[in-house]
Amino acid sequence: MAFPFDPFRIGPHQISNGLVMAPLHEITDQPFRKFIREIGGPGLVVSEMISSEALIRHARKAEQMMATTGEHPFAMQLNGGNPQSLAEGARLCEAAGADMVDLNMGCPASNVTKGGAGSALLRDLRLAESCVSAMVKAVNVPVTVKMRAGWDASQKERGEFLDFLKMFDAVGVKSLAIHPRTRAQGYDGHADWAIIARAVEAGTSYPIIGNGDVVEPVDAFRMKEETGCAAVMIGRGALYNPFIFRQILEPELAVTATMRIDATLRFFGILLELLEPREALHKIKKIGGWFTKGIPGGNHFRQNLHACNDAQVLIDILEDLRAQQAA
Ligand SMILES: Cc1cc2nc3c(=O)[nH]c(=O)nc-3n(C[C@H](O)[C@H](O)[C@H](O)COP(=O)(O)O)c2cc1C
């Protein structure tokens, strides 16, 4: 059988394998992307969503989200519901070095949907068309989309996502990632991979990237086989196990507790390199605990992690944890 994660294309870009790190708000920032690329595996990495409205106001936080140090290929994701703002936001992303600009049509958070952005665009095909089309006209890099299966169960059952797929073809979208939960589901229930299979069967001119509930390497193989998608996008599974992409590519790779502790130390090192110490500590508290789930002494480490306010103390705690594994 051919290896299922072969390279695929998004517009002019050859993506080295069919594995994509999902955009995760407040997680897939510059330090996390550097970390996950260093660990290895994903052919494509996407920024966290960046508000187009905040970008055109030159809000500092939004501008910082565009920071990149020559990572390629790299997609920046925008959220917004206004075609002019999205066009301007896309231009800013292109100027900041994005190889492609993605439109978020999936975020379920009410502070995003109440402004007509994220998954709210799934309720208005014409507005969604104006938004994507304005972005396509504004930039030379490919425009891509990430969407949910619909706003709610009834919209999903009517198969309205297929109308969106046709519209994306007509306006020149270059890839589509589908997280097949509805907005109403939030993160409950399961991702309905049959929707991804239906999207693939629809025969779009652009590749379909499947997403949702890939937690173990075996799930990625199963998603490929059950849906025929061009690539698999992984979000939360890569937080539990940042080695998941490599394990898919190198099935014999055994991930030890020591490797996970070293990865946590390396992630903290990158945070300290790129952020102020206070921010680095805040981030490691938010994300670092995920990497040590299930390892001996991991619970105790996470309690210490949350109480710790000194970078060197945290490094010492991690080194002790590593020494315990060897003992
Ligand atoms: C903490 C968190 C933040 C997320 N942020 C974004 C985001 O900024 N943009 C986006 O398109 N999706 C976002 N998502 C959705 C994920 O990209 C992905 O579609 C979803 O988690 C399902 O994939 P998974 O089961 O592999 O995690 C987020 C999900 C989580 C859990």
The ligand as a Gaussian input file, in Angstrom:
#p B3LYP/6-31G(d) Opt

LIG

0 1
 C       -7.762000      25.537000      22.559000
 C       -8.238000      25.510000      21.128000
 C       -8.013000      26.606000      20.324000
 C       -8.444000      26.591000      18.988000
 N       -8.178000      27.670000      18.192000
 C       -8.511000      27.631000      16.878000
 C       -8.155000      28.705000      16.005000
 O       -7.532000      29.707000      16.393000
 N       -8.544000      28.598000      14.702000
 C       -9.229000      27.508000      14.214000
 O       -9.547000      27.437000      13.021000
 N       -9.548000      26.483000      15.027000
 C       -9.192000      26.526000      16.326000
 N       -9.479000      25.445000      17.122000
 C      -10.067000      24.228000      16.526000
 C       -8.940000      23.265000      16.118000
 O       -8.125000      23.812000      15.110000
 C       -9.516000      21.930000      15.608000
 O      -10.362000      22.191000      14.519000
 C      -10.315000      21.190000      16.669000
 O       -9.636000      21.206000      17.913000
 C      -10.577000      19.744000      16.243000
 O       -9.358000      19.089000      15.984000
 P       -8.640000      18.109000      17.073000
 O       -9.670000      17.096000      17.494000
 O       -7.475000      17.521000      16.339000
 O       -8.236000      18.977000      18.225000
 C       -9.110000      25.463000      18.465000
 C       -9.338000      24.351000      19.290000
 C       -8.911000      24.366000      20.602000
 C       -9.160000      23.154000      21.472000

